[in-house]
Amino acid sequence: MGNTWRKRVLPAAPVALVLLAATGCVNGGASDAPAGAPAEARSTSVAKVCAKPERGPEKAPEGAVTVDPGKVGDLAAKTRSNPAHTTFWLRPGKHRLDPDRYAQVIPKKGNRYLGAPGAVLDGRKVNQYAFGGSARDVTIRHLTVQRFVAPQDQGVVNHDSADGWVIEHATIQNNSGAGLMAGARQQVRANCLRKNGQYGLNAYKPKGVISRLVVEGNEIVGNNTDDWERRRKGCGCTGGVKFWAVDGADVRDNWVHDNRGTGLWADTNNNDFRIEKNVIESNDGAALIYETSYNAVIRKNTIRRNNWVEGRRYAERGDNFPFATVYVSESGGEPRIHARTKKIEIYRNVLEDNWSGITLWENADRFCNSPANTSSGDCTLLVKDTDRCAKPAISTAPLYSDCRWKTQRVDIHDNRFVLDKSVVDCTAKCDRMAVLANYGTYPNWSPYKGERVAEAITREQHNRWYDNSYVGPWKFVAHDPSRVLDFGQWQGAPYRQDKNSTFRARGGGRDGQ
């Protein structure tokens, strides 16, 4: 999975509800807002799923098979001996699998697993996986799953990314790898995904595409306890949630906080995302990365105090790249790929006291068939055969355009950006909004050398800021990291960004570039 940030040139019952945060902006109404939606309010409210999970049934539902915590392996054994579509009720207590690392539960189609209050499935740091196999339409509710030791990039619940699973009101915590994998039509609702070694959720399917994924009302906190970026420098394999090749996702009403690394990260050929009404705060890295992907709506989120650790780390090294809290990397709107929108639209969000704001970035050396492409050899969704992206054909239409993931058709409007440097404890480089690319150099047959991509992303690919509100000492970066602008220069020729936006440079704390 892709490395984060710039991809450097060679030589990522009730649902918890979030009340909408006030933007103080105008012209931001969504034409597809549901009837009767609550009015925006300045305060936000997040249900603390981990602190108070919903209790499961105290008695076995009629017809359910009761699972005994006193019998080691009882859950897996009863799953094997009962037919598909069986409901299992796990009694209170600590349930254990056989003491073999592969002794997981293999559900049958339509099975339901319901935990009584206090029901825990404990891997005891012995078992790698809790639930696996290819059965569809499995449901897991009200169950704590903990202390499993999945390897890197693998998951504990739905290990094999089967389709149609529903995971609700579960606590999945203190596992290695990912707490949870995802398949098509999966619903992940009102869960506590806490303190897992790599991810809370890894939405990755080795074969095929994950479609119609719902991640709603979860608390996703404290993940990446094993600090994989330090163990495998530049792996781009950490954070609260990672999405890979997901076609259609609704990510809403979640509380994503205090993860080591990125909060939400969509990496490589994702499409048709709605990321809305989440509270994303106090993550060590970016709140959101949308990378080498397409067509998304990012709206009505409250994003605060993110990227303090990673942003400061690079600034202290003297790096002048605008490391962002919302980072759009080689991603954009593409009308030829079916989705609910034809662009990336970022609007009616509140970003407060983060390390920098929104960066739109494109690596001129990252394209299909380039050695600088870190996305495991993948190509864009517009080119099926990567080998076509080679000289001389790549230098002419249509491959010149289609072999490159482009940051294009991004609209950033009606957001409120607030920065107080004294809160962030920052003297430099935490105040950036940016649209830029690098100077293309690699490989030697690349048709994107020089400033071609920098000119395109800055002035030709329909990336626009407008109708935003800024409070604080914001600066703006255009074309390349060396061009740092004030608000007047950003609004003026040749960039002409942030038409009808307002700028009030107060609350800046200690200023400095």
N, C-alpha and C positions, 0 to 999 in steps of 0.2 A: 504494500500500500504506500501511497505517495509520501514523500518527505514534505514537511511543512514549509511555510514562508516562501522565500523567493525562488526556490529550486535553482540554486546558484549556477552560474555558468561554470562548466568544467574548465581546467587550468585557468502532509492528516484522517355494586352499590354506588356512592357519590364519587365524582372525579374532583380532584383538586382544582379549584377555580382561581383565576387571577383576574381581579378587576382591572379594567383598562386604565393605563396610566395617562395622565393628561399631557398633551404635547404643547398646548398653548399655540398651536398652529391652525391655519385655515386651509380650506380646499383639500382636506385629507379624507373625506368620506369615502368609504368603500361601496361601490355600487352593488356588491353582492353580500352586504352585511345582512345577517338574519333579522327578520322582523322581531321587534321587542328586545333587541340587544340592549344591555345596560348602558346608561350614559357614562362617558368617561369620567373618572374621578382621579384626583391627584394621588391619593393613597393607593397602595396595592395590598392585596390579601392573598396569602398562599397557604393552602392546607399543608400542614407538616405531616406528611404521610408516614415518615419514619418514626416520629415521636408518638403517633397515635394511629396505628394501622387498624383498619376495620376488622372486627372479630368475625371469625368463621362460625359455622353452625355448631351449636353445642351438642346436638344429637345427630345421629346418622340419618340422612334423608331416606325416605321410603325406597326400598329396593337397593340401597347402596351396600357395597361390600366394606366391612369394617377392617381396618388395618391396625395391627397390634404393635406398638413401639417396643414391647418386650421381646419380640421375636426378630432376630437379626435376619434381614433379607425378606421379611414378610411382604413388603410392598412390591418388590420385583416378582416374587413367586406368585402372588395373587393376580398380578397383571398377566402373567403367562397363562394361568389356569382359567381365566375368565374371558368371555367373548368381547368383541368390539362393542363400543358404546356402553361400557359398564361405568358406573359411578363408584368411586372409592372415597371413603371417609377415613381420614387419618386421625386416630384418637390423640388426645393431648399427650405430650411427651416427646422424647428424642428418638426418631426413627433412624435406623442404620441399614446400610446395604452390606452385602457380603464383603469381607476384607480383601478385595481384589480391585486393582485400579480401574478395570473395565467393567465392574459389576453395576452397571447403570440400569435404570428402569427403561424398558422398551414398550411404550404404549401401543395400543391398537387404535384403529380409526375411531374417532369420536369419544374416546375415553375422557372421563372427568375425574380430577383429583382435587378433593376439598379438604382443607385442613381445619380441624377443630381449634378452638382457642388454645394456644400453646403448642401446637403441632410443629415440629421441627424435623427436617430431613438433613442430617449431619453427615458430611463426607469424611469427617475425622482426619482431614489432610492425607487420606489414603485413596479414595475414589476420585477419578478424574472428572466424571460426568454424572449428573443426576438423572436427566431425562434425555433420551436420544432416539434415533430411528427415523423412519420416513413416514410414519402414520400421519394422516391429515386430521385437522379439526379437533385437536386435543385441547382440553381446558385445564388450567391449573389456577386455583383460587385459594386465598387465605392460608398459604403455606410459607414457612420460612425455610429457605434453602441456603446452607452455609458450609464453609470449610471444605469445598471441593478444590481440586488442584488441576484444572484444565491447563494444557500447554498454551504457549503464546498464540494469539489469534484464534483460539478455539474457545468454546463456551460451555457452560455448565447446564443450562436449561435450554431445551431444543437444540442440542449440540449439532444435529445434522441439518438444521435450517429447513425443517419440514413446513408445509404450507398450512395456513388456516388456523394456527394455534391462537388461543386466547389466554393471556396471563394477566390476572387481575388481583389486586389487594394482596400481593405476595411481597415478602421481604427476601431479597436475594443479596447476600452480603458475605464479605470476608472470604471470597473465593479467589483463586488464581485465574489468570486469563480473563475472559468476559463472563459476567454473570449470566448473560442471556444472548442467544443468537436469534436470528429472525428469518422467516420464510415469507412467501407471498400471502397476502390477506391476513397478516398477523395483526393482532390487537394487543397492545401493551398498555394497560390502564391502571392508574392509581396504585402503582407499586413503589416500594422503597428499593432502589438499586444503589447499594451503599458499600463503599470500601472494598471494591473488587480490584484485583491486582492489575488489570489492564483497562478494561472498559466496564461500564455498567451494562451497555448493550452494544453488540457488534452486529450490525445489519449487513451481513455478508453471506452470500450463497455461492459455494464453489462452482456450481454449474447452473446457469439460468439467471434470470432477473427477478429480483424481489419487486412485486407490484402491490399497490393498495395497502401500504403499511400505515398503521395508526399508532402513534406514541402520544398518549394523552394523560395528563393529570398525575404524572409520576414525580417523585422526588429522586433526583439523580445526584448523589453527593459523595465526595471523598474518594472517587475512583482513581485508578492508576497508582495504587499503593506500592507497586513494585518498581515504579519509576523507569519504565521501559526506554524512554528517550536517553537516559543516562547509560543504561545497559547496552543499548544498540543505537548509538548516536546517529541522529538523523533518520530514524526508521519511520517517523510519521505514523506511529501506531499506538497512540495513547489518547485518553480523555474520557469524558462522560459517556458520549455516544459517537460511534463511527458508522457512517452509511457508505456503502459501496455498491454502485450499479443498481440503485433503487429507482424504479419508475413509478412515481406517484406516492407521496408520503404526506400525511398530516401530522405535524408535530406541534401540539398546542397545550397550553395550560400546564406546562411542566415547571418545576422549580429545579434549575440546574445550577448547582453551586459548590464551591470549594473543591473542585476536582483539580488534580495535579495535571496540568496541561490544558487542552482545549475543552470547552463545554460541549458544543455540538459541532461535528465535523463531517461534512459530506464530501467524499473524496472519490473522484473518477466516474464519469458517465452516469451520474444521478440526473434525474429529470423530474419536473413537475412537483416541486415541494411547496407546501404551505407551512411556514414557521411563524406561529402567531400566538400572542397572548401568553408567552412564557416569561418567567423571571429568570434571568441568567446573570449570576453575580458571583464575585469573589473567586473566579477560576484563575489558576496561575497563568494560563495562556489566554488565547483569544476566546471571546464568548462564542463566536461562530466563524467557521471557515467553510466557504462554498468553493470547491476546487475542481477544475476540469469537469464541469457539470453544466446543466442547462436549466433555464426556465423555472423561476422561483418567485414566490411572494413572501416577503419577510416583513411582517407588520405587527404593530401594537404590542411589541415586546418591551419589557423594562430590562435594561442592560446596564449594570453598574459594578464598578470596582473590579473589573476584569483586567488581566494581562499585566498586573503589577510586577509579578515575578519575572516572567520571560521578557517583557518589554525592557525592564530595568537592566536585566542581565546583558542584553545586546547593547543598550545605550552605554553601559559602563565599559564595554569593550571598544567603544568608539565607532560603532556601526551606525551609519546614517540612514539606513533603510527605515521607512515609516511602518514599523511593526504595529499592526492594527488590532482593534478589538472586534471589528467585523471585517473579515478579510475575504475578498472575492478574487480568486486566483484562477486565471484562464477559464473563466465561466461567464456565460451570458445568455441572452435571449436568442432563440433559434426557431423561427416560424416553421421550418421544415420538420421539426420534431414535435409530435402531437403532445399537447399539454393544455392545462387550464389557463395558461398565460403564454404570451410570445416574447416575454422579456424577463429580466430580473427587476423586480420592483421592491424597493426598501422604503417603507413609509410609516408614518405615525408611530415611530418608536421613540423611546426616551433613552438616551445614552448619557450616563452621569458618572463623572469621576473615574473614567477608565483610562488606561494607558493608550492614548490616541483614539482615533475614531474609526472611520471607514477607509480602507485602502482597496482600490481597484488596480490589479497588477496583472501583467502578462510577461512571461519569460520568452524572449525571442528565440531561445535555443531549445524550447520544449515543444516538440511536435511529433507526429507519428513517424516512427522509424529513426528518430534521432537518439543517439546515446545519452542525451540529456533528459530524455523522457523517463521520469522516475515511476510512472504508473504501470509498472510490471509489464511493459511492452504493449499495453492497450493502445488502441487508436480511437479517434473520435467516433461518435455515433453516425457520422456522415460517410465514413469510409470503412467498409467491411474488411478489406484486404490491406493490411498494413504495408505489405511489400510494394503496393502501388505508389506509396509516398517516397519516391526515390527520383534521382535525376535521370533523365531530364524532365519527366512529366510533372514533377512537383512544382516546377517553375512557371507553369501555365494553368489557366482555368480548366476545370474546376478545382483541381487538387491544390493549387496554391492557397486557396481559401479553405478548403475542406479538411486538409491534413493538419490544421492548427486549431487547438482549442482557443477561442477568442473571447476576451472580455469585451462584450458588446451589448448594446441595448439595455443598459443598466440605468434605471431611474431612481434617484435618491431624493425624496421630497417629503415635506411636512413632518420632519423629525425635529426633535429638540436635543441639542448637544450642549451639555454643561460640563465645564472643567474648572476645578479649583486645584491648582498645583500644590497648595499647602496640604490638601487632603491626600493627594496622590503621593506626596513627598517626592516631588520631582523638580529638578532645575532645568532639565533639557530633554527634548525629543519625545515628550509624552503628549504633544499638542497638535498632532498632524492629521490632516485629511488629505488623501492622495489619489492620483491617477497617474500611473507610470509604467515603464518597462525598462529593461536593460538594453544595452548596445549589443546587437546580435553578432556573435563571433564563431559559433560552433554548430555542427561540424563544418568542414571546409566546403562541402557541397550545399550548404544551407542556402535557400533563396531568401532568407529573412535577416540577412546580415545588416549591420549598420543601424540606423535609426528608423528603419521602416516600421517596426512594430511600435516603437515609442510614439511615432507620429500618428499611427493608426489608432491606438488606444486613447490618445489624448484628444485627437481632433476629428477622427473619421468614423468612429464606431458607435456613435450615438450614446455616449455615456454622459448623463446629465445630473447635476445637483440643482434643485430649485425649491423655493418656498420653505426653506428650513429656518430654524431659530438657533443662533449660537450665543452662548454665554461663556465668557472666559477668553484667554489669550490664544485663540486658535491660529494656527498657520496652515498653509496649504502647499502641497507638493505636486508639481505637474511635469510630465514628460520623463524626468529622471530624478534621482535623489538629490541632485545638486540644485535644483530649481525650487527654492523655498520662497513662498509668496505670502504677502499680507492679504487681507480680505479684499482690498481695492484692486490689487493686481489679479487676484483670482477671478473677480467679477469682470475685469476689463479684458480688452483684446490682448492676445488672441484666444484666451481660454473661455471667457464669457460664461463662467459657472455661477450658480447660486442666484439666478434672477429672482427678484422679489423676496430674497431671504433677508433676515435681520441679524445684526452682529452687535453684541454688547460686551466689551472687553473688561468685565469686572470678575472678581473672584479668582484672579490669576495667581495669587500667591507669589512665589519667587519666579520671576520671569527669566527667560533665557532661551537661546536657540541651541 
